[in-house]
Amino acid sequence: MVLNKKAQAKLIIVILSSIFLSIYGKQPTQIGIKPAIAQFVEPARIASIIYERFPELPTENQYIRVETGEVDTDSTFISRLLSYHLYVKSRPPNFRLDWKLTIADYLDAHEYIYENQYPGYNTLQTNPLAGDRAIIENMTREERDRLINNLVSIFNPNATNNNFTPPITTEPTPQPTYTPPPRRVPTLPNPGAADLLKP
């Protein structure tokens, strides 16, 4: 059966559409991430797990709610960190790199954090961003890594190196020494060498 050009064009569109839908028709997911994972995360519940593991972490939950005028004890440093990571930046929660990017945001080393988007800016009388930044700035690198590893282990229990702690060495690592190559002293041309360049 021979199709005219119009019928051929329609057939091609139908075939391409079906191929496109078979490939992209499903919700795209990142590696190992369920598309709606952020919808099921309760920052306050995850924060309580982190505070059980890190009782020395400041809760920073002394801020007063705009609506009631009472202290909002559920708005903690960790719950706001989680909300910023998941809902403001839409970063997946089960990869160390994404958490490192979030920590870098707090340290002004990656993306700028807008005060009018930070969790609690419109529900608390005082924006908690400055206090939360101070907590992260005062943490050591090892403490930040420990926090990140525990956050990843909560969201991705099958991840490897969840309890990784970088080794602490007391002796400095020896630095390789650079030895420059011996200098070549240029030699002067022999008398009459320029004559060799003549045609």
Secondary structure, 3 states (H helix, E strand, C coil): CCCCHHHHHHHHHHHHHHHHHHHHCCCCCCCCCCCCHHHHCCHHHHHHHHHHHCCCCCCCCCCEECCCCCECCCCCHHHHHHHHHHHHCCCCCCCHHHHHHHHHHHCCCCCCCCHHHCCCCCCECCCCHHHHHHHHHHCCHHHHHHHHHHHHHHHCCCCCCCCCCCCCCCCCCCCCCCCCCCCCCCCCCCCCHHHHHCC
